[in-house]
Structure formats: structure tokens, C-alpha cells
Amino acid sequence: MKAIALGNVHALYQRLRPEITIIGTGGDSNGRDVFEMVLCGASMVQVASALAAKGSGIFTKLNQELSEIMKLKGYQTIEEFKGQLRHL
């Protein structure tokens, strides 16, 4: 499900006007998932199943994991990598 969601987010990001907000949904349960959704073009990420399973503490976990990934990759802001997926 996650692969399909990532593909759909990226396809929409490439085709829609920049002012249209894309919400990534499907299979998001950790910071890496959030990073990948934003990389594909999502402005927001839905984490409904993870919230139901793990409670509101999931937001702290996701934020912490995303921050670690960003630091590792040298990003200061989300805008630096939003929609920057590269095709091989």
C-alpha cells in the first residue's frame, strides 16, 4: 500500500498547481515514511492507523525520527526536500 501511496503523491505533485496541498496517506508509521511522503511532494501526512495503534505519542516519535533523518541528510527545513524525488 505504501508504494502505491508514494507513487500517487508524486504523480499528483508533478501534475497539480503548486498551491494545491497534497496529503500523503497510506502506510505511514515512522519518520522514514513521513520523509518519503514529503520527498514525493506531500505537504502533510496522515497517520490515522498509527495514531489509533500507538496514541498521541506517535507525533513526538515521528517528529523525532524525521528530525534525525533531516539532520543526517543535511536538511534544515522540510521545504528543502519537499517534492525533490529523483528518477533514475
N, CA, C and O atoms as a CHARMM CRD file, in Angstrom:
* protein
*
  352
    1    1 MET  N      0.81400  -1.18900   0.00000 PROA 1      0.00000
    2    1 MET  CA     0.00000   0.00000   0.00000 PROA 1      0.00000
    3    1 MET  C      0.86400   1.26200   0.00000 PROA 1      0.00000
    4    1 MET  O      0.53500   2.24200  -0.66800 PROA 1      0.00000
    5    2 LYS  N      1.95400   1.23600   0.74100 PROA 2      0.00000
    6    2 LYS  CA     2.79900   2.42700   0.83900 PROA 2      0.00000
    7    2 LYS  C      3.39100   2.80200  -0.51700 PROA 2      0.00000
    8    2 LYS  O      3.43300   3.98200  -0.86600 PROA 2      0.00000
    9    3 ALA  N      3.84400   1.82400  -1.27600 PROA 3      0.00000
   10    3 ALA  CA     4.43800   2.10700  -2.59300 PROA 3      0.00000
   11    3 ALA  C      3.43200   2.78300  -3.51800 PROA 3      0.00000
   12    3 ALA  O      3.77800   3.70400  -4.25800 PROA 3      0.00000
   13    4 ILE  N      2.20800   2.32900  -3.47300 PROA 4      0.00000
   14    4 ILE  CA     1.15200   2.93300  -4.29400 PROA 4      0.00000
   15    4 ILE  C      0.88400   4.35900  -3.82900 PROA 4      0.00000
   16    4 ILE  O      0.73400   5.27200  -4.64100 PROA 4      0.00000
   17    5 ALA  N      0.82500   4.53900  -2.50700 PROA 5      0.00000
   18    5 ALA  CA     0.58100   5.88100  -1.95400 PROA 5      0.00000
   19    5 ALA  C      1.68800   6.84100  -2.36700 PROA 5      0.00000
   20    5 ALA  O      1.40500   7.96600  -2.77800 PROA 5      0.00000
   21    6 LEU  N      2.94500   6.41600  -2.26400 PROA 6      0.00000
   22    6 LEU  CA     4.07000   7.27200  -2.65800 PROA 6      0.00000
   23    6 LEU  C      3.98800   7.63400  -4.14000 PROA 6      0.00000
   24    6 LEU  O      4.21000   8.78400  -4.51900 PROA 6      0.00000
   25    7 GLY  N      3.67100   6.65100  -4.96800 PROA 7      0.00000
   26    7 GLY  CA     3.54100   6.89300  -6.40300 PROA 7      0.00000
   27    7 GLY  C      2.43000   7.87800  -6.71900 PROA 7      0.00000
   28    7 GLY  O      2.58200   8.74300  -7.58200 PROA 7      0.00000
   29    8 ASN  N      1.31400   7.74500  -6.01700 PROA 8      0.00000
   30    8 ASN  CA     0.18900   8.65300  -6.24600 PROA 8      0.00000
   31    8 ASN  C      0.51700  10.07300  -5.79900 PROA 8      0.00000
   32    8 ASN  O      0.18900  11.03900  -6.48800 PROA 8      0.00000
   33    9 VAL  N      1.16500  10.19400  -4.64400 PROA 9      0.00000
   34    9 VAL  CA     1.55100  11.52600  -4.17100 PROA 9      0.00000
   35    9 VAL  C      2.47000  12.19300  -5.18300 PROA 9      0.00000
   36    9 VAL  O      2.28500  13.36400  -5.51500 PROA 9      0.00000
   37   10 HSD  N      3.45200  11.46000  -5.67000 PROA 10     0.00000
   38   10 HSD  CA     4.39700  12.05300  -6.61200 PROA 10     0.00000
   39   10 HSD  C      3.72600  12.40300  -7.93600 PROA 10     0.00000
   40   10 HSD  O      4.01200  13.45100  -8.51600 PROA 10     0.00000
   41   11 ALA  N      2.84300  11.54100  -8.41600 PROA 11     0.00000
   42   11 ALA  CA     2.12700  11.81900  -9.66600 PROA 11     0.00000
   43   11 ALA  C      1.27800  13.08200  -9.52500 PROA 11     0.00000
   44   11 ALA  O      1.24400  13.91000 -10.43600 PROA 11     0.00000
   45   12 LEU  N      0.60800  13.23100  -8.41200 PROA 12     0.00000
   46   12 LEU  CA    -0.19500  14.43800  -8.18400 PROA 12     0.00000
   47   12 LEU  C      0.69200  15.66900  -8.07600 PROA 12     0.00000
   48   12 LEU  O      0.37000  16.72100  -8.62800 PROA 12     0.00000
   49   13 TYR  N      1.80800  15.53900  -7.36700 PROA 13     0.00000
   50   13 TYR  CA     2.73500  16.66200  -7.19600 PROA 13     0.00000
   51   13 TYR  C      3.24500  17.16800  -8.54800 PROA 13     0.00000
   52   13 TYR  O      3.40000  18.37300  -8.74700 PROA 13     0.00000
   53   14 GLN  N      3.49900  16.25900  -9.45700 PROA 14     0.00000
   54   14 GLN  CA     4.00300  16.63700 -10.78400 PROA 14     0.00000
   55   14 GLN  C      2.93200  17.29100 -11.64700 PROA 14     0.00000
   56   14 GLN  O      3.25400  18.08500 -12.53000 PROA 14     0.00000
   57   15 ARG  N      1.67100  16.97200 -11.40600 PROA 15     0.00000
   58   15 ARG  CA     0.60800  17.40700 -12.30100 PROA 15     0.00000
   59   15 ARG  C     -0.22800  18.58800 -11.80000 PROA 15     0.00000
   60   15 ARG  O     -0.84300  19.29500 -12.59800 PROA 15     0.00000
   61   16 LEU  N     -0.25300  18.80100 -10.49000 PROA 16     0.00000
   62   16 LEU  CA    -1.11500  19.85200  -9.93800 PROA 16     0.00000
   63   16 LEU  C     -0.37600  21.17800  -9.79300 PROA 16     0.00000
   64   16 LEU  O      0.85400  21.22300  -9.77700 PROA 16     0.00000
   65   17 ARG  N     -1.14200  22.24500  -9.68900 PROA 17     0.00000
   66   17 ARG  CA    -0.56200  23.56300  -9.42900 PROA 17     0.00000
   67   17 ARG  C      0.08600  23.54700  -8.04800 PROA 17     0.00000
   68   17 ARG  O     -0.41600  22.87400  -7.14900 PROA 17     0.00000
   69   18 PRO  N      1.18300  24.26900  -7.85900 PROA 18     0.00000
   70   18 PRO  CA     1.91100  24.25200  -6.58400 PROA 18     0.00000
   71   18 PRO  C      1.08900  24.68700  -5.37100 PROA 18     0.00000
   72   18 PRO  O      1.39100  24.27700  -4.25000 PROA 18     0.00000
   73   19 GLU  N      0.06700  25.50100  -5.57000 PROA 19     0.00000
   74   19 GLU  CA    -0.72400  25.97300  -4.43100 PROA 19     0.00000
   75   19 GLU  C     -1.72700  24.92700  -3.92700 PROA 19     0.00000
   76   19 GLU  O     -2.37700  25.14300  -2.90500 PROA 19     0.00000
   77   20 ILE  N     -1.85700  23.81200  -4.62500 PROA 20     0.00000
   78   20 ILE  CA    -2.75000  22.74100  -4.17900 PROA 20     0.00000
   79   20 ILE  C     -1.99300  21.84400  -3.20100 PROA 20     0.00000
   80   20 ILE  O     -0.93800  21.29600  -3.52100 PROA 20     0.00000
   81   21 THR  N     -2.56000  21.71100  -2.00300 PROA 21     0.00000
   82   21 THR  CA    -1.94000  20.92200  -0.94200 PROA 21     0.00000
   83   21 THR  C     -2.21900  19.43800  -1.14800 PROA 21     0.00000
   84   21 THR  O     -3.35700  19.04000  -1.39500 PROA 21     0.00000
   85   22 ILE  N     -1.18500  18.63500  -1.04500 PROA 22     0.00000
   86   22 ILE  CA    -1.31300  17.18600  -1.16800 PROA 22     0.00000
   87   22 ILE  C     -1.08500  16.57000   0.20900 PROA 22     0.00000
   88   22 ILE  O     -0.10500  16.87700   0.88700 PROA 22     0.00000
   89   23 ILE  N     -2.00200  15.70100   0.60700 PROA 23     0.00000
   90   23 ILE  CA    -1.88600  14.99900   1.88100 PROA 23     0.00000
   91   23 ILE  C     -1.53100  13.54400   1.57500 PROA 23     0.00000
   92   23 ILE  O     -2.29500  12.83000   0.92600 PROA 23     0.00000
   93   24 GLY  N     -0.36900  13.12000   2.05100 PROA 24     0.00000
   94   24 GLY  CA     0.06700  11.74200   1.84500 PROA 24     0.00000
   95   24 GLY  C     -0.61500  10.82800   2.83900 PROA 24     0.00000
   96   24 GLY  O     -0.58600  11.08600   4.04300 PROA 24     0.00000
   97   25 THR  N     -1.22900   9.76100   2.34900 PROA 25     0.00000
   98   25 THR  CA    -1.90400   8.80100   3.21700 PROA 25     0.00000
   99   25 THR  C     -1.57000   7.38200   2.78900 PROA 25     0.00000
  100   25 THR  O     -1.40900   7.09600   1.60200 PROA 25     0.00000
  101   26 GLY  N     -1.47000   6.50400   3.76800 PROA 26     0.00000
  102   26 GLY  CA    -1.29100   5.08400   3.45600 PROA 26     0.00000
  103   26 GLY  C      0.04700   4.52600   3.87000 PROA 26     0.00000
  104   26 GLY  O      1.04800   4.72100   3.18000 PROA 26     0.00000
  105   27 GLY  N      0.07500   3.84000   4.98100 PROA 27     0.00000
  106   27 GLY  CA     1.27600   3.13100   5.39700 PROA 27     0.00000
  107   27 GLY  C      2.30500   3.95500   6.14100 PROA 27     0.00000
  108   27 GLY  O      3.47800   3.58400   6.18400 PROA 27     0.00000
  109   28 ASP  N      1.89100   5.06200   6.72600 PROA 28     0.00000
  110   28 ASP  CA     2.83900   5.93400   7.42500 PROA 28     0.00000
  111   28 ASP  C      2.86000   5.61100   8.91600 PROA 28     0.00000
  112   28 ASP  O      1.87500   5.83300   9.62000 PROA 28     0.00000
  113   29 SER  N      3.99600   5.08300   9.39300 PROA 29     0.00000
  114   29 SER  CA     4.06000   4.72900  10.81000 PROA 29     0.00000
  115   29 SER  C      5.38200   5.10900  11.47400 PROA 29     0.00000
  116   29 SER  O      5.56500   4.89400  12.67200 PROA 29     0.00000
  117   30 ASN  N      6.31100   5.67900  10.68200 PROA 30     0.00000
  118   30 ASN  CA     7.58700   6.11100  11.27400 PROA 30     0.00000
  119   30 ASN  C      8.12300   7.32800  10.52600 PROA 30     0.00000
  120   30 ASN  O      7.58200   7.73500   9.49900 PROA 30     0.00000
  121   31 GLY  N      9.18900   7.89200  11.06000 PROA 31     0.00000
  122   31 GLY  CA     9.75800   9.10200  10.47100 PROA 31     0.00000
  123   31 GLY  C     10.21900   8.91800   9.03600 PROA 31     0.00000
  124   31 GLY  O     10.11200   9.83900   8.22600 PROA 31     0.00000
  125   32 ARG  N     10.72800   7.74400   8.71600 PROA 32     0.00000
  126   32 ARG  CA    11.16900   7.47300   7.33800 PROA 32     0.00000
  127   32 ARG  C      9.98100   7.53900   6.37200 PROA 32     0.00000
  128   32 ARG  O     10.09500   8.07200   5.26800 PROA 32     0.00000
  129   33 ASP  N      8.84700   6.99200   6.80000 PROA 33     0.00000
  130   33 ASP  CA     7.64200   7.05000   5.95500 PROA 33     0.00000
  131   33 ASP  C      7.23100   8.49700   5.69900 PROA 33     0.00000
  132   33 ASP  O      6.88300   8.86000   4.57600 PROA 33     0.00000
  133   34 VAL  N      7.27300   9.31200   6.73600 PROA 34     0.00000
  134   34 VAL  CA     6.92600  10.73100   6.60000 PROA 34     0.00000
  135   34 VAL  C      7.90800  11.42100   5.65300 PROA 34     0.00000
  136   34 VAL  O      7.49700  12.18100   4.77700 PROA 34     0.00000
  137   35 PHE  N      9.20400  11.15700   5.82800 PROA 35     0.00000
  138   35 PHE  CA    10.22900  11.73600   4.96100 PROA 35     0.00000
  139   35 PHE  C      9.95600  11.38200   3.49700 PROA 35     0.00000
  140   35 PHE  O     10.02800  12.24600   2.62300 PROA 35     0.00000
  141   36 GLU  N      9.64500  10.12400   3.23600 PROA 36     0.00000
  142   36 GLU  CA     9.40000   9.68000   1.85900 PROA 36     0.00000
  143   36 GLU  C      8.16100  10.33700   1.25700 PROA 36     0.00000
  144   36 GLU  O      8.15800  10.68800   0.07800 PROA 36     0.00000
  145   37 MET  N      7.11500  10.50400   2.05700 PROA 37     0.00000
  146   37 MET  CA     5.90600  11.17300   1.55500 PROA 37     0.00000
  147   37 MET  C      6.21000  12.61600   1.16900 PROA 37     0.00000
  148   37 MET  O      5.78400  13.08400   0.11300 PROA 37     0.00000
  149   38 VAL  N      6.94200  13.31500   2.02100 PROA 38     0.00000
  150   38 VAL  CA     7.29400  14.70600   1.72700 PROA 38     0.00000
  151   38 VAL  C      8.23300  14.76500   0.52400 PROA 38     0.00000
  152   38 VAL  O      8.09200  15.64000  -0.33000 PROA 38     0.00000
  153   39 LEU  N      9.17100  13.85800   0.45300 PROA 39     0.00000
  154   39 LEU  CA    10.08700  13.78900  -0.68500 PROA 39     0.00000
  155   39 LEU  C      9.32000  13.63400  -1.99800 PROA 39     0.00000
  156   39 LEU  O      9.71700  14.17900  -3.02800 PROA 39     0.00000
  157   40 CYS  N      8.22100  12.88800  -1.94800 PROA 40     0.00000
  158   40 CYS  CA     7.38600  12.69400  -3.13800 PROA 40     0.00000
  159   40 CYS  C      6.48800  13.88400  -3.43300 PROA 40     0.00000
  160   40 CYS  O      5.93200  13.97700  -4.52800 PROA 40     0.00000
  161   41 GLY  N      6.33000  14.81100  -2.46200 PROA 41     0.00000
  162   41 GLY  CA     5.55800  16.02000  -2.72300 PROA 41     0.00000
  163   41 GLY  C      4.44500  16.32800  -1.75200 PROA 41     0.00000
  164   41 GLY  O      3.74000  17.32100  -1.93300 PROA 41     0.00000
  165   42 ALA  N      4.25900  15.51900  -0.72900 PROA 42     0.00000
  166   42 ALA  CA     3.19300  15.78600   0.24000 PROA 42     0.00000
  167   42 ALA  C      3.52400  16.99700   1.11000 PROA 42     0.00000
  168   42 ALA  O      4.66500  17.18200   1.53200 PROA 42     0.00000
  169   43 SER  N      2.51800  17.80600   1.36500 PROA 43     0.00000
  170   43 SER  CA     2.66400  18.93100   2.29100 PROA 43     0.00000
  171   43 SER  C      2.29900  18.51300   3.70600 PROA 43     0.00000
  172   43 SER  O      2.77400  19.08900   4.68500 PROA 43     0.00000
  173   44 MET  N      1.45000  17.50500   3.79400 PROA 44     0.00000
  174   44 MET  CA     1.01000  16.95600   5.07900 PROA 44     0.00000
  175   44 MET  C      0.96200  15.44200   4.94800 PROA 44     0.00000
  176   44 MET  O      0.87900  14.90500   3.84400 PROA 44     0.00000
  177   45 VAL  N      1.01500  14.75600   6.09300 PROA 45     0.00000
  178   45 VAL  CA     0.97200  13.29900   6.10000 PROA 45     0.00000
  179   45 VAL  C     -0.04500  12.84000   7.13600 PROA 45     0.00000
  180   45 VAL  O     -0.00800  13.25900   8.29200 PROA 45     0.00000
  181   46 GLN  N     -0.94900  11.97300   6.70200 PROA 46     0.00000
  182   46 GLN  CA    -1.95800  11.42600   7.60300 PROA 46     0.00000
  183   46 GLN  C     -1.39200  10.18700   8.28900 PROA 46     0.00000
  184   46 GLN  O     -0.79000   9.33500   7.63500 PROA 46     0.00000
  185   47 VAL  N     -1.58100  10.08400   9.59200 PROA 47     0.00000
  186   47 VAL  CA    -1.08100   8.93300  10.34800 PROA 47     0.00000
  187   47 VAL  C     -2.19500   8.33600  11.21200 PROA 47     0.00000
  188   47 VAL  O     -1.98900   8.08100  12.39900 PROA 47     0.00000
  189   48 ALA  N     -3.35000   8.11500  10.63400 PROA 48     0.00000
  190   48 ALA  CA    -4.52700   7.67600  11.38200 PROA 48     0.00000
  191   48 ALA  C     -4.34000   6.30800  12.02900 PROA 48     0.00000
  192   48 ALA  O     -4.62300   6.15800  13.21800 PROA 48     0.00000
  193   49 SER  N     -3.88100   5.32100  11.29700 PROA 49     0.00000
  194   49 SER  CA    -3.71600   3.97500  11.86300 PROA 49     0.00000
  195   49 SER  C     -2.66600   3.97100  12.96200 PROA 49     0.00000
  196   49 SER  O     -2.85600   3.33600  13.99900 PROA 49     0.00000
  197   50 ALA  N     -1.56000   4.67200  12.74600 PROA 50     0.00000
  198   50 ALA  CA    -0.51000   4.74900  13.75800 PROA 50     0.00000
  199   50 ALA  C     -1.02000   5.47100  15.00400 PROA 50     0.00000
  200   50 ALA  O     -0.67400   5.09100  16.12200 PROA 50     0.00000
  201   51 LEU  N     -1.82400   6.48800  14.82500 PROA 51     0.00000
  202   51 LEU  CA    -2.40500   7.20900  15.95600 PROA 51     0.00000
  203   51 LEU  C     -3.33400   6.28900  16.74700 PROA 51     0.00000
  204   51 LEU  O     -3.29200   6.26800  17.97800 PROA 51     0.00000
  205   52 ALA  N     -4.16000   5.53700  16.04800 PROA 52     0.00000
  206   52 ALA  CA    -5.08700   4.62600  16.72200 PROA 52     0.00000
  207   52 ALA  C     -4.33000   3.52200  17.46400 PROA 52     0.00000
  208   52 ALA  O     -4.73300   3.11700  18.55400 PROA 52     0.00000
  209   53 ALA  N     -3.25000   3.04400  16.88300 PROA 53     0.00000
  210   53 ALA  CA    -2.49700   1.93900  17.47600 PROA 53     0.00000
  211   53 ALA  C     -1.58700   2.37700  18.62600 PROA 53     0.00000
  212   53 ALA  O     -1.43000   1.65400  19.61000 PROA 53     0.00000
  213   54 LYS  N     -0.99200   3.56000  18.49500 PROA 54     0.00000
  214   54 LYS  CA     0.04600   3.96600  19.44500 PROA 54     0.00000
  215   54 LYS  C     -0.29600   5.19000  20.28500 PROA 54     0.00000
  216   54 LYS  O      0.45800   5.54700  21.19100 PROA 54     0.00000
  217   55 GLY  N     -1.40900   5.83000  20.00000 PROA 55     0.00000
  218   55 GLY  CA    -1.81000   7.00400  20.76800 PROA 55     0.00000
  219   55 GLY  C     -1.09400   8.26300  20.31400 PROA 55     0.00000
  220   55 GLY  O     -0.31800   8.24400  19.35900 PROA 55     0.00000
  221   56 SER  N     -1.36300   9.34700  21.00400 PROA 56     0.00000
  222   56 SER  CA    -0.85600  10.65100  20.57900 PROA 56     0.00000
  223   56 SER  C      0.66600  10.78100  20.68200 PROA 56     0.00000
  224   56 SER  O      1.24500  11.69600  20.09600 PROA 56     0.00000
  225   57 GLY  N      1.31400   9.88400  21.41400 PROA 57     0.00000
  226   57 GLY  CA     2.78000   9.89000  21.48400 PROA 57     0.00000
  227   57 GLY  C      3.44000   9.63300  20.14500 PROA 57     0.00000
  228   57 GLY  O      4.63400   9.88000  19.98200 PROA 57     0.00000
  229   58 ILE  N      2.67000   9.13700  19.18400 PROA 58     0.00000
  230   58 ILE  CA     3.21600   8.86800  17.84800 PROA 58     0.00000
  231   58 ILE  C      3.75000  10.14600  17.20800 PROA 58     0.00000
  232   58 ILE  O      4.70800  10.10100  16.43500 PROA 58     0.00000
  233   59 PHE  N      3.13300  11.28800  17.52700 PROA 59     0.00000
  234   59 PHE  CA     3.56300  12.53600  16.90700 PROA 59     0.00000
  235   59 PHE  C      4.96800  12.94100  17.36900 PROA 59     0.00000
  236   59 PHE  O      5.76600  13.43800  16.57400 PROA 59     0.00000
  237   60 THR  N      5.26200  12.73200  18.63200 PROA 60     0.00000
  238   60 THR  CA     6.60200  13.01000  19.15400 PROA 60     0.00000
  239   60 THR  C      7.61700  12.09200  18.48500 PROA 60     0.00000
  240   60 THR  O      8.69000  12.53300  18.07300 PROA 60     0.00000
  241   61 LYS  N      7.26800  10.81000  18.38000 PROA 61     0.00000
  242   61 LYS  CA     8.14500   9.82000  17.75100 PROA 61     0.00000
  243   61 LYS  C      8.41300  10.18700  16.28900 PROA 61     0.00000
  244   61 LYS  O      9.56200  10.18300  15.84800 PROA 61     0.00000
  245   62 LEU  N      7.36000  10.50100  15.54500 PROA 62     0.00000
  246   62 LEU  CA     7.51500  10.84400  14.12700 PROA 62     0.00000
  247   62 LEU  C      8.37700  12.09000  13.95600 PROA 62     0.00000
  248   62 LEU  O      9.26000  12.13100  13.09900 PROA 62     0.00000
  249   63 ASN  N      8.11600  13.09300  14.76600 PROA 63     0.00000
  250   63 ASN  CA     8.87700  14.33100  14.69300 PROA 63     0.00000
  251   63 ASN  C     10.35400  14.08400  14.98700 PROA 63     0.00000
  252   63 ASN  O     11.22800  14.60100  14.29200 PROA 63     0.00000
  253   64 GLN  N     10.62200  13.30400  16.00500 PROA 64     0.00000
  254   64 GLN  CA    11.99600  12.98400  16.38800 PROA 64     0.00000
  255   64 GLN  C     12.71500  12.21100  15.27500 PROA 64     0.00000
  256   64 GLN  O     13.84600  12.53700  14.91500 PROA 64     0.00000
  257   65 GLU  N     12.05700  11.20000  14.74400 PROA 65     0.00000
  258   65 GLU  CA    12.66200  10.39100  13.67700 PROA 65     0.00000
  259   65 GLU  C     12.87700  11.20700  12.40800 PROA 65     0.00000
  260   65 GLU  O     13.91700  11.09000  11.76000 PROA 65     0.00000
  261   66 LEU  N     11.89700  12.03300  12.05400 PROA 66     0.00000
  262   66 LEU  CA    12.03900  12.88100  10.87200 PROA 66     0.00000
  263   66 LEU  C     13.18300  13.87100  11.05600 PROA 66     0.00000
  264   66 LEU  O     13.96300  14.09500  10.13100 PROA 66     0.00000
  265   67 SER  N     13.28800  14.45700  12.22800 PROA 67     0.00000
  266   67 SER  CA    14.37800  15.40000  12.51600 PROA 67     0.00000
  267   67 SER  C     15.74200  14.73200  12.38100 PROA 67     0.00000
  268   67 SER  O     16.68200  15.33400  11.86100 PROA 67     0.00000
  269   68 GLU  N     15.85200  13.48400  12.85000 PROA 68     0.00000
  270   68 GLU  CA    17.11400  12.74500  12.74300 PROA 68     0.00000
  271   68 GLU  C     17.48400  12.48500  11.28500 PROA 68     0.00000
  272   68 GLU  O     18.64500  12.62500  10.90000 PROA 68     0.00000
  273   69 ILE  N     16.50500  12.10900  10.48400 PROA 69     0.00000
  274   69 ILE  CA    16.75400  11.85800   9.04900 PROA 69     0.00000
  275   69 ILE  C     17.18400  13.15200   8.36500 PROA 69     0.00000
  276   69 ILE  O     18.13400  13.16200   7.58200 PROA 69     0.00000
  277   70 MET  N     16.48900  14.23100   8.66100 PROA 70     0.00000
  278   70 MET  CA    16.82300  15.51800   8.05100 PROA 70     0.00000
  279   70 MET  C     18.24400  15.93300   8.42300 PROA 70     0.00000
  280   70 MET  O     18.99900  16.39600   7.56800 PROA 70     0.00000
  281   71 LYS  N     18.60300  15.77400   9.67300 PROA 71     0.00000
  282   71 LYS  CA    19.95200  16.13000  10.12000 PROA 71     0.00000
  283   71 LYS  C     21.00000  15.28200   9.40500 PROA 71     0.00000
  284   71 LYS  O     22.02800  15.79500   8.96300 PROA 71     0.00000
  285   72 LEU  N     20.73400  13.98500   9.29300 PROA 72     0.00000
  286   72 LEU  CA    21.64900  13.06100   8.62200 PROA 72     0.00000
  287   72 LEU  C     21.87100  13.45800   7.16100 PROA 72     0.00000
  288   72 LEU  O     22.97600  13.32800   6.63500 PROA 72     0.00000
  289   73 LYS  N     20.81200  13.94100   6.51400 PROA 73     0.00000
  290   73 LYS  CA    20.87500  14.29300   5.09700 PROA 73     0.00000
  291   73 LYS  C     21.23100  15.76000   4.85600 PROA 73     0.00000
  292   73 LYS  O     21.36800  16.19100   3.71100 PROA 73     0.00000
  293   74 GLY  N     21.38100  16.52500   5.94200 PROA 74     0.00000
  294   74 GLY  CA    21.80200  17.91600   5.81600 PROA 74     0.00000
  295   74 GLY  C     20.68600  18.90300   5.51800 PROA 74     0.00000
  296   74 GLY  O     20.95200  20.00400   5.03700 PROA 74     0.00000
  297   75 TYR  N     19.44000  18.53000   5.79600 PROA 75     0.00000
  298   75 TYR  CA    18.31200  19.43300   5.56300 PROA 75     0.00000
  299   75 TYR  C     17.98400  20.20700   6.83300 PROA 75     0.00000
  300   75 TYR  O     17.94900  19.64100   7.92500 PROA 75     0.00000
  301   76 GLN  N     17.74700  21.49900   6.68000 PROA 76     0.00000
  302   76 GLN  CA    17.34400  22.35300   7.79300 PROA 76     0.00000
  303   76 GLN  C     15.81500  22.48700   7.85500 PROA 76     0.00000
  304   76 GLN  O     15.23300  22.57600   8.93600 PROA 76     0.00000
  305   77 THR  N     15.18300  22.49800   6.68600 PROA 77     0.00000
  306   77 THR  CA    13.73500  22.68100   6.61200 PROA 77     0.00000
  307   77 THR  C     13.11500  21.62900   5.70100 PROA 77     0.00000
  308   77 THR  O     13.79200  21.04100   4.85800 PROA 77     0.00000
  309   78 ILE  N     11.83800  21.40600   5.88000 PROA 78     0.00000
  310   78 ILE  CA    11.10400  20.45600   5.04100 PROA 78     0.00000
  311   78 ILE  C     11.05600  20.94800   3.60000 PROA 78     0.00000
  312   78 ILE  O     11.11500  20.14500   2.66800 PROA 78     0.00000
  313   79 GLU  N     10.95000  22.25200   3.41100 PROA 79     0.00000
  314   79 GLU  CA    10.87800  22.80600   2.04800 PROA 79     0.00000
  315   79 GLU  C     12.11800  22.47200   1.21100 PROA 79     0.00000
  316   79 GLU  O     12.04600  22.45500  -0.01700 PROA 79     0.00000
  317   80 GLU  N     13.23200  22.21000   1.85500 PROA 80     0.00000
  318   80 GLU  CA    14.46400  21.88900   1.11700 PROA 80     0.00000
  319   80 GLU  C     14.37300  20.56300   0.36500 PROA 80     0.00000
  320   80 GLU  O     15.05100  20.38000  -0.64700 PROA 80     0.00000
  321   81 PHE  N     13.54800  19.64200   0.84600 PROA 81     0.00000
  322   81 PHE  CA    13.47100  18.34200   0.17000 PROA 81     0.00000
  323   81 PHE  C     12.06700  17.98800  -0.32300 PROA 81     0.00000
  324   81 PHE  O     11.89000  16.96400  -0.98300 PROA 81     0.00000
  325   82 LYS  N     11.07900  18.80900  -0.01500 PROA 82     0.00000
  326   82 LYS  CA     9.71300  18.52700  -0.47000 PROA 82     0.00000
  327   82 LYS  C      9.65100  18.45600  -1.98800 PROA 82     0.00000
  328   82 LYS  O     10.03400  19.39500  -2.68700 PROA 82     0.00000
  329   83 GLY  N      9.16000  17.32700  -2.48400 PROA 83     0.00000
  330   83 GLY  CA     8.98900  17.14000  -3.92300 PROA 83     0.00000
  331   83 GLY  C     10.27100  16.91300  -4.70200 PROA 83     0.00000
  332   83 GLY  O     10.26400  16.97500  -5.93200 PROA 83     0.00000
  333   84 GLN  N     11.36600  16.65400  -4.01300 PROA 84     0.00000
  334   84 GLN  CA    12.67400  16.52900  -4.68900 PROA 84     0.00000
  335   84 GLN  C     13.03900  15.10100  -5.05400 PROA 84     0.00000
  336   84 GLN  O     14.21700  14.80300  -5.25300 PROA 84     0.00000
  337   85 LEU  N     12.06100  14.21200  -5.14700 PROA 85     0.00000
  338   85 LEU  CA    12.33400  12.83500  -5.54600 PROA 85     0.00000
  339   85 LEU  C     13.01400  12.82700  -6.90800 PROA 85     0.00000
  340   85 LEU  O     12.56800  13.49800  -7.83800 PROA 85     0.00000
  341   86 ARG  N     14.08600  12.06800  -7.01600 PROA 86     0.00000
  342   86 ARG  CA    14.83100  11.98200  -8.29200 PROA 86     0.00000
  343   86 ARG  C     14.53000  10.64700  -8.96000 PROA 86     0.00000
  344   86 ARG  O     14.46800   9.60800  -8.30200 PROA 86     0.00000
  345   87 HSD  N     14.34500  10.69100 -10.26400 PROA 87     0.00000
  346   87 HSD  CA    14.07000   9.48400 -11.04400 PROA 87     0.00000
  347   87 HSD  C     15.38200   8.94500 -11.61100 PROA 87     0.00000
  348   87 HSD  O     16.23900   9.70200 -12.06600 PROA 87     0.00000
  349   88 LEU  N     15.51300   7.65500 -11.57300 PROA 88     0.00000
  350   88 LEU  CA    16.70600   7.02900 -12.16300 PROA 88     0.00000
  351   88 LEU  C     16.47800   6.68400 -13.60200 PROA 88     0.00000
  352   88 LEU  O     17.37300   6.15000 -14.25800 PROA 88     0.00000
